[in-house]
Every structure is written in structure tokens, then in C-alpha cells.
Amino acid sequence: MVFFKDYAQEIIGTGILLVLVMLSRLIVSKLVRSFAKRSQTIEKRTRLVLKYIHLLMNIMAVIALIIIWGVQTKDIFIVISSITTVVGVAMFAQWSILSNITSGIILFFSFPYKIGDFIFIHDKDFPIEAEIEDIGAFHVYLKTKKGEIIVYPNNLMLQIGITILKHPEEQIEFTD
């Protein structure tokens, strides 16, 4: 009983924070799913983006809990800077992974092409004409006319020019 009496404000604050986190996760999930439905995004990509958003929200909730329970601000900054340094060094070594994850999120919200589109990638060393089979967290899976599967990094989809081609059956021949 003494614990509840001594820490009543912190317990109430924690309860309010948990309710806010659950409500915000629910609202954000509904918003992202409605956006995905309007843009005809596949469920697998929607779940992936929601995982990233929920992870960010959970990290913010943990920081808020630390503040609610009265951890000294300077101690929080020391821990956060230490974690950021370690993660930064690790991610610097793996910059392409971070780049592809970020690109995957950007492509989710502003992807001008979709699964089933035939595209031409204007890469001077390795031009590709293929159909988009799947879009993952790190890669886009492309299928050429010969049936080859090409795994293409998401970050390159944002950096290289791409032309959306018509479906081969939809091409119209012009006659005089």
C-alpha cells in the first residue's frame, strides 16, 4: 500500500500514457490501412510499415515512461547518446540496410508504380525491363520477359529513372 501511496502520480501518469499509446496505435493503424486501401497497396507492405511506426511509437512511450518515473534528464541524455552512438556506428557499417528500410517506407507512401506494372529501369550498366512481382522491406522483386527474377534494392528505385511501360497485351499497333 505504501508503494501506491508514494507513487500515485507516476502510476496514474503511466496508466494515462498506456491508454494514449493504445489509442494512438489504433488511430495510426486505421489511417495507414485506409491509405493503403485507397492506393491499392498489398497487405504485406502495410503490415511492414505499421511495424516500423509502432516501433517508433513504443520507443517514444519508453522515453515518456522514463520521464514520468523521474529519471534525471542528464541520465536520460547519457543513455540515449550512448545508444545512438552504438546504433550509429553499427548502422554506418550497414548503411545500405538503413537506406533500404527508409526507401521502403518512402515507396509505401509515394510509390508511382505498383505490383503488376511493367517498368524499364534506366541503369546505364544494367538496364532492366521487367514486371514488378513483389515489393518488400528491402527489395523489389522483378520478373523479366524471359522469366528471370531480379531482386532490386529499394534505395535504387528512388535514385534511378524508371519508365512505366504498358502491359504487352495492351500495346496498340498503329496502322495507316
N, C-alpha and C positions, 0 to 999 in steps of 0.2 A: 504494500500500500504506500509505503514511503516513496518508492520509485515513481509511482503515478502522481503523487502529490508534488514531488520535486521537479518532475519533468512534464508537467501537464501541457505547457505551451508547446514544447517540442513534439509531444505526441499528437496534439491537435494539428500542428503545422504539418507533420508527416502524413496524417490522415487526409488533410486537405490537398496536399501535394499528390498523393496517390490517386485521389479522385480526379484531380486535374489532368494527371498523366493519362489515366484510363480514358477520360472523355476526349482529350486531345488526340490520342491514338485512334480512337473510334472515328472522330471527325476527319482527321487526315486520311485514314484508310478509305472512308467513303468518298472523299474528294478525289483521291488518286484513282480509285476504281471507277468513278464516274468519268474522269478524264480519259482513262484507258478505254472505257466503253465507247465514248464519243470518237476517239481516234482509232478505234478498232485494233487495240493492242492486245496481244495474246496474254493469257492469264499468267504464264510462267514469268514473263518480263515484269508484269505488275507486282507479283509477289516478291521478286528480287528488289525492285525499287522500294517497296514497303519495308523490307528487311533493313535496308540502308537507313531509311527515315526513322524507323523505330529504334535502331541502334543509336542514332544521334539523339533522339528524344530521351532514351534511357541514360545516356551519358550526362545529358543536361539535368535529368532528375537526380542522379547520384550527386552531382555538384550542388544542387539545391539542398539535398538532404544533409550534406556536409555543412553547409552554411546554417541550416535550421538547427542542427545539433551543436552549433557553437564552436566548431573547429576554427582556430585562429586563421585569419586571412593570409598572413605571411606563410603559414604552414601549407595552406592550400596551394598557393602560388609555387612554393618549392616542389611540392609533389607533382603538380601539373607541368611545371617546366621540366622536371626530370623525366616524366613520362613522355612529354612531347619531344624531348631530345632523343630519347631512346627510339621512339617510333620514327622520328625524322631521319635518324641515321639508318634505321632498318629500311625505311621506305625509299631513301635516297639510293640504297643498293638495289631496291626493287621498284624504281620509279615507273617502269612500264606497267606494272600491275596496278599501281595507283592511278596512272593515266588512263588505263583501260576501264577501270571501275568508274572513274569520273566521266569518261566518254560514254559509257553505257547508260549512266543516269541522264546525261545531256541528250543522248539519242532517244531515250524513252520519251522525254517531253517535247523534243523538236526534231523528230525523225521524218524527213520528207519522203522516204520510201518505206515500204512495208514488205512483209513476207509474201512471196509470190511475184514480186516485181522483178523484171529483167533489167539489169543495170550494166553499164560499162564504166569500169574504173580506169581513169586516165593516169596510169602509172607508166612513166617512160621506160622503165626497165622491165616491167611485168604487167602489161595491160590485160585486163580481165573482162570478159563478157560472160555473165552468169545470172542465174536466178537466185534470189535470196531464199534460202531454205529455213533458216532459224537465226534469231538474234539472241545471244547470250550475254552474260555479265562482262565477259572479256573479249568475246569474238563474235563475228558474224559468219555464218556458215553459208557458203555459196556453192551452187551446183552448175557446172558448165554444160554446154550442149553435148559434150562427149560423155557426160555422166560423172566427171571428176568432182570430188568435194574439196573445196578450198576453204580453209579456216583463215579468216582475215581479221586482224586486230581492230577493235572498236576505235582506238585513237586515230588510226589511219583513215577510217571512214569520215572523220571530221577534217582531216588535213588534205586529202586528195580530192580532186574534182571527180564528180560522178554524174553520168548521164543516165536518166531513166529511159529505158527502151520500151517499145511496145512489145506485148506478148507476140511470139512468132505467128500464132494463128490469127492475130488481129491485124497483121500488116496488110495494107491495101495496095494492090498493084494498080498503077495508073496506066491507062491505055489511051491512045489517040483516037 
